[in-house]
Structures are given as structure tokens and as C-alpha cells.
Amino acid sequence: QVQLVESGGGLVPAGGSLRLSCVTSGSFWSFNSMGWYRQAPGKQRELVARITSGGSTNYADSVKGRFTISRVNIKKLYLQMSSLKPEDTAVYYCNVQDAGWSEYWGPGTQVTVSS
């Protein structure tokens, strides 16, 4: 079983920065991708950024140039968020897709950007 725990969310003024962290634990030794998703009130969960085991990254158009995803092995995943906008307000979730194509989610961390 894989467990994910996010941290680093909070309240920040527009234009500010936050760094989200995700710590993984449990028995998995390889993965296909690790990523960050977000869900705003009344909206569907959407991909924010993802990194593959080979190091390739992709970002939602709305965050390109402002957010950066990175990882330290398979234990820690980060999302550096800069130039935050009120529309970035959401619950942010860490996601891991392991080598067996199983997906795991963290409980989420709230990010609120005030205007």
C-alpha cells in the first residue's frame, strides 16, 4: 500500500509563492508518473503538473511559466508555485501512478490566493 501526504498549503496574497510537498511511503519501488492535481469548488479535478519516471514534465497551460514540479527519488515530490492568482485557489492533491498502473492519492492541501 502506498500513502501520500501533502503539506505546504495556506493563504497567500496574489503574486505570492508557495511550495507544496508530498511525502510518499509504503511499498512501491518504481512508478510511471508522479503529479499534482487540483480541484476548485464546483469544478472537476484537473492536472496541474506531472513528472514521469524518465524525468519528462508536463504542465497545465494555466500554470506554465509559474509552477515547477520536481522530485527527490520516489519519496518526495514538490510543486513550486509563483505569481499565484486567485484562480489558483483549490485543494491540491498529490498523485502517484505506480509501475503496475495503480493510482494513489493524498488527502489534499488547501491553497487559497487572496486578491
Accessible surface in RSA format (square Angstrom, percent):
REM  Atomic radii and reference values for relative SASA: ProtOr
REM  Chains: A
REM  Algorithm: Lee & Richards
REM  Probe-radius: 1.40
REM  Slices: 20
REM RES _ NUM      All-atoms   Total-Side   Main-Chain    Non-polar    All polar
REM                ABS   REL    ABS   REL    ABS   REL    ABS   REL    ABS   REL
RES GLN A   1   147.11  82.3 111.33  81.4  35.78  85.2  43.03  91.6 104.09  78.9
RES VAL A   2     9.38   6.2   1.66   1.5   7.72  18.6   1.66   1.4   7.72  20.9
RES GLN A   3    83.18  46.5  79.02  57.7   4.16   9.9  50.87 108.3  32.31  24.5
RES LEU A   4     7.07   3.9   0.22   0.2   6.85  17.2   0.22   0.2   6.85  18.4
RES VAL A   5    89.51  58.9  87.96  79.6   1.55   3.7  87.96  76.4   1.55   4.2
RES GLU A   6    13.41   7.7   0.00   0.0  13.41  31.9   0.00   0.0  13.41  11.0
RES SER A   7    60.06  50.7  55.56  74.1   4.50  10.4  41.24  87.8  18.81  26.4
RES GLY A   8    35.47  43.7   0.00   N/A  35.47  43.7  23.64  64.9  11.83  26.5
RES GLY A   9    29.13  35.9   0.00   N/A  29.13  35.9   2.65   7.3  26.48  59.3
RES GLY A  10    29.52  36.4   0.00   N/A  29.52  36.4  29.51  81.0   0.00   0.0
RES LEU A  11   132.55  73.8 100.34  71.8  32.21  81.0 100.34  70.5  32.21  86.7
RES VAL A  12    13.17   8.7  12.73  11.5   0.44   1.1  13.17  11.4   0.00   0.0
RES PRO A  13    88.71  64.6  88.70  80.9   0.00   0.0  88.70  73.2   0.00   0.0
RES ALA A  14    51.27  47.1  27.66  42.7  23.61  53.7  28.00  39.4  23.27  61.6
RES GLY A  15    55.35  68.3   0.00   N/A  55.35  68.3  29.48  80.9  25.87  57.9
RES GLY A  16    18.44  22.7   0.00   N/A  18.44  22.7  17.88  49.1   0.56   1.3
RES SER A  17    61.14  51.7  41.34  55.2  19.80  45.6  23.44  49.9  37.70  52.8
RES LEU A  18    35.31  19.7  30.10  21.5   5.21  13.1  35.31  24.8   0.00   0.0
RES ARG A  19   129.30  54.3 114.58  58.4  14.71  35.0  28.80  39.4 100.50  60.9
RES LEU A  20     0.00   0.0   0.00   0.0   0.00   0.0   0.00   0.0   0.00   0.0
RES SER A  21    24.33  20.6  24.32  32.5   0.01   0.0  11.47  24.4  12.86  18.0
RES CYS A  22     0.28   0.2   0.00   0.0   0.28   0.7   0.00   0.0   0.28   0.3
RES VAL A  23    74.99  49.3  72.94  66.0   2.05   4.9  72.94  63.4   2.05   5.6
RES THR A  24     3.54   2.5   0.00   0.0   3.54   8.4   0.00   0.0   3.54   5.3
RES SER A  25    51.81  43.8  51.60  68.9   0.21   0.5  38.16  81.3  13.65  19.1
RES GLY A  26    31.79  39.2   0.00   N/A  31.79  39.2  18.49  50.8  13.30  29.8
RES SER A  27    75.74  64.0  54.68  73.0  21.05  48.5  32.33  68.8  43.40  60.8
RES PHE A  28     8.85   4.4   4.81   3.0   4.04  10.5   8.82   5.3   0.03   0.1
RES TRP A  29   206.39  82.8 181.73  88.0  24.66  57.9 161.58  86.2  44.81  72.7
RES SER A  30    58.13  49.1  52.95  70.7   5.18  11.9  39.06  83.2  19.07  26.7
RES PHE A  31    11.51   5.8   5.80   3.6   5.71  14.8   5.80   3.5   5.71  16.3
RES ASN A  32    39.57  27.3  32.37  31.3   7.20  17.3  11.86  28.5  27.71  26.8
RES SER A  33    11.63   9.8  11.63  15.5   0.00   0.0   5.98  12.7   5.65   7.9
RES MET A  34     0.00   0.0   0.00   0.0   0.00   0.0   0.00   0.0   0.00   0.0
RES GLY A  35     0.57   0.7   0.00   N/A   0.57   0.7   0.39   1.1   0.19   0.4
RES TRP A  36     0.00   0.0   0.00   0.0   0.00   0.0   0.00   0.0   0.00   0.0
RES TYR A  37    36.81  17.2  36.81  20.9   0.00   0.0  20.21  15.2  16.61  20.5
RES ARG A  38    14.59   6.1  14.52   7.4   0.07   0.2   2.25   3.1  12.34   7.5
RES GLN A  39    63.36  35.4  59.82  43.7   3.54   8.4  10.78  22.9  52.58  39.9
RES ALA A  40    22.42  20.6  18.89  29.1   3.53   8.0  19.35  27.2   3.07   8.1
RES PRO A  41   121.06  88.2  93.01  84.8  28.05 102.0 105.76  87.3  15.30  95.1
RES GLY A  42    91.90 113.3   0.00   N/A  91.90 113.3  45.76 125.6  46.14 103.3
RES LYS A  43   143.66  70.1 131.46  80.7  12.20  29.1  82.74  74.5  60.92  64.9
RES GLN A  44   160.50  89.7 147.61 107.9  12.88  30.7  53.14 113.1 107.36  81.4
RES ARG A  45    92.17  38.7  66.73  34.0  25.44  60.6  23.54  32.2  68.63  41.6
RES GLU A  46    79.00  45.4  73.94  55.9   5.07  12.1  29.14  56.4  49.86  40.7
RES LEU A  47    42.70  23.8  33.25  23.8   9.45  23.8  33.25  23.3   9.45  25.4
RES VAL A  48     0.35   0.2   0.24   0.2   0.11   0.3   0.35   0.3   0.00   0.0
RES ALA A  49     0.00   0.0   0.00   0.0   0.00   0.0   0.00   0.0   0.00   0.0
RES ARG A  50    77.50  32.5  77.46  39.5   0.03   0.1   6.97   9.5  70.53  42.7
RES ILE A  51    15.27   8.7  15.27  11.4   0.00   0.0  15.27  11.0   0.00   0.0
RES THR A  52    45.46  32.3  45.46  46.1   0.00   0.0  41.96  56.4   3.50   5.3
RES SER A  53    63.28  53.5  45.86  61.2  17.41  40.1  18.21  38.8  45.07  63.1
RES GLY A  54    74.86  92.3   0.00   N/A  74.86  92.3  38.97 107.0  35.88  80.4
RES GLY A  55    39.20  48.3   0.00   N/A  39.20  48.3  20.68  56.7  18.53  41.5
RES SER A  56    74.04  62.6  64.22  85.7   9.82  22.6  35.41  75.4  38.62  54.1
RES THR A  57    64.01  45.5  35.51  36.0  28.50  67.9  13.16  17.7  50.85  76.9
RES ASN A  58    59.21  40.8  54.94  53.1   4.27  10.3  36.24  87.2  22.97  22.2
RES TYR A  59    47.59  22.2  35.21  20.0  12.38  32.2  28.26  21.2  19.33  23.8
RES ALA A  60    23.82  21.9  13.81  21.3  10.01  22.8  23.82  33.5   0.00   0.0
RES ASP A  61   119.83  83.9  97.36  96.9  22.47  53.1  37.49  88.2  82.34  82.1
RES SER A  62    63.98  54.1  43.20  57.7  20.78  47.9  51.87 110.5  12.11  17.0
RES VAL A  63     0.08   0.1   0.08   0.1   0.00   0.0   0.08   0.1   0.00   0.0
RES LYS A  64   121.40  59.2 100.92  61.9  20.48  48.8  57.60  51.8  63.80  68.0
RES GLY A  65    87.21 107.6   0.00   N/A  87.21 107.6  43.69 119.9  43.52  97.5
RES ARG A  66    33.24  14.0  24.99  12.7   8.25  19.7  25.76  35.2   7.48   4.5
RES PHE A  67     5.87   2.9   0.00   0.0   5.87  15.3   0.00   0.0   5.87  16.8
RES THR A  68    77.52  55.1  76.46  77.5   1.06   2.5  46.08  61.9  31.44  47.5
RES ILE A  69     7.38   4.2   0.00   0.0   7.38  17.8   0.00   0.0   7.38  20.0
RES SER A  70    50.70  42.8  48.77  65.1   1.93   4.4  35.47  75.5  15.23  21.3
RES ARG A  71    72.66  30.5  48.03  24.5  24.63  58.6   6.31   8.6  66.35  40.2
RES VAL A  72    78.07  51.4  74.60  67.5   3.47   8.4  78.07  67.8   0.00   0.0
RES ASN A  73    86.82  59.9  71.55  69.1  15.27  36.8  39.10  94.1  47.72  46.1
RES ILE A  74    28.17  16.0  28.17  21.0   0.00   0.0  28.17  20.3   0.00   0.0
RES LYS A  75    75.78  37.0  75.78  46.5   0.00   0.0  61.03  54.9  14.76  15.7
RES LYS A  76    92.92  45.3  92.92  57.0   0.00   0.0  37.05  33.3  55.87  59.5
RES LEU A  77     0.00   0.0   0.00   0.0   0.00   0.0   0.00   0.0   0.00   0.0
RES TYR A  78    30.85  14.4  30.85  17.6   0.00   0.0  13.33  10.0  17.52  21.6
RES LEU A  79     0.00   0.0   0.00   0.0   0.00   0.0   0.00   0.0   0.00   0.0
RES GLN A  80    68.09  38.1  67.70  49.5   0.39   0.9  36.68  78.1  31.41  23.8
RES MET A  81     0.00   0.0   0.00   0.0   0.00   0.0   0.00   0.0   0.00   0.0
RES SER A  82    38.98  32.9  38.98  52.0   0.00   0.0  23.06  49.1  15.93  22.3
RES SER A  83    60.51  51.1  55.65  74.3   4.86  11.2  19.91  42.4  40.60  56.9
RES LEU A  84     2.26   1.3   0.00   0.0   2.26   5.7   0.00   0.0   2.26   6.1
RES LYS A  85    85.58  41.7  85.12  52.2   0.46   1.1  39.21  35.3  46.36  49.4
RES PRO A  86    54.69  39.9  47.82  43.6   6.87  25.0  48.20  39.8   6.50  40.4
RES GLU A  87   122.13  70.1  96.45  73.0  25.67  61.1  62.06 120.0  60.07  49.0
RES ASP A  88     0.48   0.3   0.46   0.5   0.01   0.0   0.01   0.0   0.46   0.5
RES THR A  89    35.28  25.1  31.81  32.2   3.47   8.3  29.89  40.2   5.39   8.1
RES ALA A  90     1.60   1.5   1.08   1.7   0.51   1.2   1.60   2.2   0.00   0.0
RES VAL A  91    40.90  26.9  40.78  36.9   0.12   0.3  40.78  35.4   0.12   0.3
RES TYR A  92     0.00   0.0   0.00   0.0   0.00   0.0   0.00   0.0   0.00   0.0
RES TYR A  93    31.89  14.9  31.89  18.1   0.00   0.0   7.58   5.7  24.31  30.0
RES CYS A  94     0.00   0.0   0.00   0.0   0.00   0.0   0.00   0.0   0.00   0.0
RES ASN A  95     3.21   2.2   3.21   3.1   0.00   0.0   0.00   0.0   3.21   3.1
RES VAL A  96     0.00   0.0   0.00   0.0   0.00   0.0   0.00   0.0   0.00   0.0
RES GLN A  97    35.79  20.0  35.79  26.2   0.00   0.0   1.21   2.6  34.58  26.2
RES ASP A  98    19.79  13.9  19.79  19.7   0.00   0.0   3.58   8.4  16.21  16.2
RES ALA A  99    54.44  50.1  36.15  55.8  18.29  41.6  36.49  51.4  17.95  47.6
RES GLY A 100    60.21  74.3   0.00   N/A  60.21  74.3  35.12  96.4  25.09  56.2
RES TRP A 101   178.14  71.5 160.29  77.6  17.85  41.9 136.13  72.6  42.00  68.1
RES SER A 102    51.60  43.6  43.79  58.4   7.82  18.0  16.69  35.5  34.91  48.9
RES GLU A 103    89.08  51.1  63.04  47.7  26.04  62.0  21.38  41.4  67.70  55.3
RES TYR A 104    44.21  20.6  40.90  23.3   3.30   8.6  21.87  16.4  22.34  27.5
RES TRP A 105   101.26  40.6  73.49  35.6  27.77  65.2  56.86  30.3  44.40  72.0
RES GLY A 106     6.16   7.6   0.00   N/A   6.16   7.6   0.76   2.1   5.40  12.1
RES PRO A 107   104.22  76.0  71.34  65.0  32.88 119.5  83.94  69.3  20.28 126.0
RES GLY A 108    20.32  25.1   0.00   N/A  20.32  25.1   0.52   1.4  19.80  44.3
RES THR A 109    19.26  13.7  14.06  14.3   5.20  12.4   8.17  11.0  11.09  16.8
RES GLN A 110    86.78  48.5  78.07  57.1   8.71  20.7  49.43 105.2  37.36  28.3
RES VAL A 111     0.00   0.0   0.00   0.0   0.00   0.0   0.00   0.0   0.00   0.0
RES THR A 112    47.17  33.5  47.17  47.8   0.00   0.0  35.40  47.6  11.77  17.8
RES VAL A 113     7.23   4.8   0.00   0.0   7.23  17.4   0.00   0.0   7.23  19.6
RES SER A 114    47.47  40.1  40.69  54.3   6.77  15.6  34.77  74.0  12.69  17.8
RES SER A 115   131.03 110.7  67.70  90.3  63.33 145.9  55.32 117.8  75.71 106.1
END  Absolute sums over single chains surface
CHAIN  1 A     5823.2       4415.0       1408.2       3225.7       2597.5
END  Absolute sums over all chains
TOTAL          5823.2       4415.0       1408.2       3225.7       2597.5
